[in-house]
Each structure stands twice: as structure tokens, then as C-alpha cells.
């Protein structure tokens, strides 16, 4: 990039590598609700928690994190979901009671998890059986979230969709 200052004959060449700020921002990427854009979880909370019920899995770079485990899971109705797991999140386990049947993670109860802003289904919150109390809406430190990949989007990708006008000044 060249910066031309009209009152001086100065040319400034800017290196095209990512700045420290941009590198830090990429590493602090958030998972957003695909519907409303609300922050669901920090990319740093993504955690590879393997389900023995997974029909298949692969690793991919997502949300600024390399090697994210993506698993395909099937519910009792035969609907398949690609999910990523995380130790933190803002989605709410909205059901009154924890479910223990048809769990993809043995030893854990689950609740459907909805976006805190728009109430769309984001995935599920899983809690160890011994701490799955009816009043708990979020995962404890021993619990986790399974987010449906189709229902979340990375902050970096969402930012790339925003277009701002390019201003060029010739003096």
C-alpha cells in the first residue's frame, strides 16, 4: 500500500503481513449464531470431545482453531447433525428437565440449547449426571456444549461478508 501526503513527497510502503493486532484478533475468533449474529462462544473454548456414537468425524480449521473435531451424530428420528464441542458458551439449556436417554456422550444428560438472543436451536448442553440439576441452564465447569455446525458461523467469516466503500484520494 502506498500513502501519498500531498504536502510532502513521502511514500510509505506497508508490509502485507498480518499485523500483531490482526493475528491476535484471528486467534480470538468467536462462534456466532448464524441467524442473528449473537456471540455463542469464544473460539478458544472449542474442545475436541469425542462421542462414541459418532457416525464419522474429521478435523478442520474452524473459528481460528486448527484441528477442530467435527462429528456426525444422529438423533432417534434419524436426523444427522455435524457438531463441534466447546467448554464454554452463551446458549441456554431451555428445557425444564435434563434428558438421559439417547445421549451421545455416556455419563452426561442433555438439554436443547438455544441462542440467548433469538431463541433458535444452536445445539445441546451436556452435563455430568451428578450435576444435572433442573435449575442449571448453562454448562458447569465439567459440562460442555455441542454446537450444530450449520447453525453457527465464525466471526472472521461474518466480518469478511461486510463490505465498506473503498476511498481513494488523489491530490
N, C-alpha and C positions, 0 to 999 in steps of 0.2 A: 504494500500500500504506500502511496506517496502523498505526503501532506505538503501543500503549497501555501506558504504565507505570502500574501500579496505585498506586504511592506518590506519583505526581505527575500533574498534569493536563497531560500533554505529548502532542502529536500530531506525529508525524514523517511527512511526505509524501515518498515516494521517487519520483524520476523514473523513468519506464518505459523510457527509452532504454537500450540495452545499455551496460553498464559497460565501462571500458577492458579489464578482465580478460576479459570475455566476448568482446569484439571480437578481442582477441589470441588467445583460445582458438579462435575460429572460423577465424582465418587459419592456425592450426597444426593443422588437422584431419588425421587420419590415415586411410589406407585400411586396412580390417581384413579378415581372412579371414571370409567370410560364414558359414563352418561353425563355426569355433572362436573367432573374435574376436581373433586374434593380429594385432599391428601388421605390416602388409605394407610400407607406405611412407608417408612424410610427404606431405601434400597439396602442399607446396612443391616436391616433386620431380617433380610431373606436368609433362610436357613434350610439346608438340604435334609429334610426329614423323610426318610424312605417309608413308603407304605407297602406291606406285604400283599395288599390287594391290587397293586398297580398292574394294569394290563400291559404297560410298556412305559419306558422312560428314556429321556435323553438329556444331555446337558447343553445349555445355551447361555450366551452372554445376554443378560437382561437387566434393566434397571441399574446400569453401571456396575454390575457384578458379574465376574466371569464364572463359568461352571455352575450356573443355576440349574438345579434338578427340576425338570418338567415331567410330571407323571400323568398318565391317562388313567382315570378312575371311573368306574361305572356304578350308578346307583341301582336300587332294586327295580326301578322302572325301565332299566336298560339304557338310560341316558348317560352318555360318556362326557367327561369333563377333563380338560387339561388343566392341571393345577400346579401352583408353586406354593411352597410353605414359608412362613415367616414367624419369628418370635415376637413381633410387635405389630400393632395395627390399631386403627380407629374405628373399624366397622363394629357394629353392635350385634351381639347374640340376642336376637329379638324374641325367640320362643320362650315360653314360661318354664318349660322343663327341658332338661338335658336328655338326649336320646342315647341309649346304649346299644340298641340293635342296629345292625347294618353299618357299623363303624369301619372306616378304612384303616384306622390306627388302633390296634388292640390295646386295651387298658385305658382308653380315652372315651369319654362321652362327647357328643357334639350338639351344636345348635347352628341353625342357619345364621349367616352373618350378613347384615345389610349396611349400606352406606349411611353414615351418620347424617348426611345432608339430604339425599334424595330417596332414601329407603329402598334402593334397588339391591337385589341379591348380588353380593360380591364374592361369597364363598361360605366357609364354615369356620367356626371357632371350635377348637378341640381342647378339652380339659381332662387331666387325670381323674379317674373315677373318684378318688378320695377327696378331691377339692371341687367337684362339680356340684356346686350349691345353686339352688334355683335363683337366688338374687344376683348371681355373678353374670354380668353381661359381656365382660371382656376377659381375655385370657390372663391367667395368673402367670407368675414367672416360670412355672412348669408347663404351662399350656402353650398353644400356638395356633396359627391361622393357616387355612388352606384357601388361597385365592384362585378363583376361576380366571385363567389367563385371558379369555375373551372378554372379561368384564373389567379388566384393569388396563391401564396404559402407562408408559413411563413418562415422567415429567420432561425428560430431554426430548422425547419424540413429540409430545404435545407442544413444547416450545418451538420445535422445528416447523410446526404447521402454521405458526403465527408469522404473518408477513408484515413487514414495515416498509414504508416507502424509502427508496434509496435517494439520498440527497446528494447532488453533485453541484459544486460551486466552482465556477470558472471566473476568475477576476482578471 
